[in-house]
Amino acid sequence: GINAEYGDGEHPDHVLTPKAKSITEQLDRSTFGAPDTAIPPLEFQNWTEIVADTIVEGLPKKTMDQQHHIWELITTEHNHITMLSTVISTLLHALRELHAENVLTKIDEYDVFLNIEKIREIHLTFWDECIVPLIQRAHDTGDLLNPEDLANAGSLFEGEFNPLFEYCIKYIESRSFIKTQQHKNADFKEYITWCDAQTRSKHNKLELDAILIKPIQRIQKYPYMIKDILKKTVDDDTRTILSNFHEKVSVFVESLNRAKKKKKKKK
């Protein structure tokens, strides 16, 4: 649990295979199986590759801006899922491999990564149920990206996204666990250093600390991103649908923030 303690003089609890002189060496030569295919790369660099040229050419600036905002939500969501996938398929998997080798067995994976697999699952549901159909429809018809497809995620914010409460509320505790254990346990420190190197090379020089706060930051951005799309949407019916969606997302984020504050007050 989060309260795992180590005596300062305690020996590292690892039994490495004779060939590996360190945890880093062991992890570097571990094979992590097939690369994570939770989400394939985006096929298109920009929305203008999907929408028919004849439509793009005559678009008023406001609609161009709207399409840019929708595309920004799509690409940043894709990046977010890719980042979560690195954490799961590389870092969490590595800790599980170490556990299998009887290394770092006193470090519970939940104390470090919380329910991150569940978080990725939710974002994948949003991706598969709302974003894939949105891109597919525009691709099949050559028509504009329709933000109404995003609003199908409204119900996700009324239940499916609830595991984020657990992640947000326990995040501070988890962060302090990681910090404390690095001081007490040289092997764990080495593992975290290895994790930092992995995330730095794959995600724009970000270290593990900066990555683990991303689920909290991402959810806070949705109301602003939806509002940006709404501001540039002309059609009245679409505006009504987006407005309702924005309301649902905002209510969710506000209740999340209230739960975090409540947790802070208890401390």
N, C-alpha and C positions, 0 to 999 in steps of 0.2 A: 504493500500500500504506500501511499504518499509519505508515510512517516518512517519508511525504512531508514535505519541508522547504521552507521559503521563506526566501530572504534577506530581512533586515529592510528593505532598501531596495527590494525588488522591487515593480514596479508591479502593481496588481490585474490579473488576467488576464481582464478582461471586455470584450466587444465588444457593448455594448447597442444595441438598435434606437434610432434617433435620438429617438423619442418618450419612451422611459423614461429618467428622470434617475438612477434608482437601481435596485438589485436589488429593493428593497421594492416600488417602483412597478411594476416588471415583473411581479413575482409577484402583486401585488394585481389586476392586470388580466388575468392568465392565466386561461384557462378550464380547469378541471380535468375537463372532460367530464361525463358523468353522475355523480351522487352514487354513492358506493360502496354496492353492494347485496349485499355478501358475507353480511350477516345482516339480515333484516327486523326491524323493531321488535317487541318482545314484545306479543302481543295482549292479555295479561291483566296486571292490576296485582298480583293476588294469587292464590294457589292456591285460595282459597275461591270464586273466580269459576268455577273449572273443575270442582271436586268438587260433587256434588249436595248441595243444602241439607239434605235429609233425613239425609244421612250426616254433614255438618259439625255439625249441631245436637247429635247425641248422642255426639260424640267425647270420650273421656277426655283429660285434660290432656297426658299423656305422648305420645299420638298426635298431638295438635294441635302440640306442640313439634316432633315428628319432621317433620311436614309443613312447618312453618316453616323448619326447617333445610334440607330438600330444596329448598324454594323459594329460600332464600338462596343456595344453591350455583348454582341456575339463573340467578337475576338477576345475580349477580356474574360468572358466566361470560359472560353476554350483554354486560355492561358491558365486560368485558375484551376480547372480540372486537371490539366497537365501537371501543374505544380503539386497538387494533392497526390497525383499518381506517382510522382517521384518519391514523395515521402513514404508512400505505402509500399511500392514495389522495390525500392532500394533501401531506405533507412529502416523502416519497420521490419522488412524482410531480413535485413542484416542482423538486427537485434534478435529476431527469432532463430536465425542460424547460430548465433553465438550461444543462445540459450540451449540449443540442441547439442552444442559442444561443451555444455556445462560451464559456460562463461557468462559473467554478469547475471547470474541467476537471481540475485537479490533485487535486481532492477525490474520492476513490473512494467511491461510495455504501456499499460494504460496511464501510468504516472508521467510518462514522457509524451505520448501521442494522443491520449484521451480517446474519444470515439471518432477519430479522423476517418476511419473507413466508412462509418455511417454518414459522415458529412459529405464525403465524395459521392456516395450512393444518391443522396438527395440532389446534388448538383447534376449528376448524370440523368436523373429522372427529369429534371428541368430541361436539360439538353435534348434528351430523346423525345420528350413529349411536346415540347414547344419550339425549340430552336431548329431541330432537324426538319420538322414539317414546314417551318417558315422558309428555310433556305430551299427545300425541295420544291415547294409550290412556286416560288419565284423562278427557280431554275427551269421547271417544266413549262411554265407559261410565258416566261420572259417579262413578267409583270413586276411591279415594285415589291420590295419587302413589305409585308403587311404586319404592322405592330399588333394587330388584334390577336395574332397567333401567340404572342408573348403573354397576353392576358389570360390565356388558358392556364397559366401557372398560378392564377389567383388562389385556387384551392390548395396548392402546395403550401402557401403561406398560412393556411388555416389548419395545419396539422403536420404535414410531411416535414416541414422545416424545424419542427420542435426539438430534434436532437441538438440544434445549435444552442439552445438554452443551456444544456449540460456542458457543452464545449466552452461557451463564454463564461459561465459561472465558475468552472474549475480551472480555467486557463491560468490565472494568477498563481494558484496553488501549484500547478504543474510547472510553471516557469521557475518558481522558487525551488521546487524539488530538483530540477535540472541544475540550477546554480549551486545549491548546497552539496549535491552528490559529487559534482566535479571537484569540489574542494576536498571531499573525503575519500574519493575513490579514483585512483590514477587510471584504472582501466576504463572507467566510465568517461573520464575526461578525454581519454584517447579516442573512444568511440564517438563522442560528440565532435571532436576535432575532425575526425574522418567524415562525419555527417556534413559538417560545414564545408569541407572541400568538395563533397558531392554536389551540394546545392549551389555552391558558388560557380562551379563549372557548367551547371545545367540551366541555372536561372539568374542570369544577369548579376552575378557576384553577390547574390543574397545569401546570408548564412541562415542556419536552422532557426535561430531566434526570430528573424524577420519573416521566415516562411510560416512558422506556427501561429503567428498572429493574423495571417491572411484570412482565415475563415471569418474572423470577427470583423475585419476591415471590409471584406467583400459584401457582407450582408448589409452593412451601413450604407454602401454606395447605391444599392438598388433604387431607393426612393428618388435620388438625384438623377440617376440615369433615365428612369421612366419619365420623370418630370421634363427632362431635356427633350425626349421624344414627343411628349404631349404638347409642349410649347410650339413645336414645329409641325404639328398635325393639323390639317385643314378640315378634313371631313368630320361633320358633327357626330355622326354615329360612332365613328372610331374614337373620337375624343371622349365620348361618354364611357365607352368600354375601357379606354386607357385610364380615365379618371377614377373609375371604380377599382381598377387594378392597383393604381397608385395608392388609393386609400387603404386597401387590404395590406399592401406591403408596408406602408407607413405605420399602421396599427401594430403589425407584427414587430417591426424594429423598435417601436416605442415600448412595447411590453418586454422586449429583450433587454433594453436599456434599464427599465425599471427593475427587472430581476437582478441585473448586475449591481445596481445601486444598493438594493436591499441586501445583497450578499456582502457588499463593502461595509454597510452599517453594522452588520452582525459582528464583524471582526473587531 
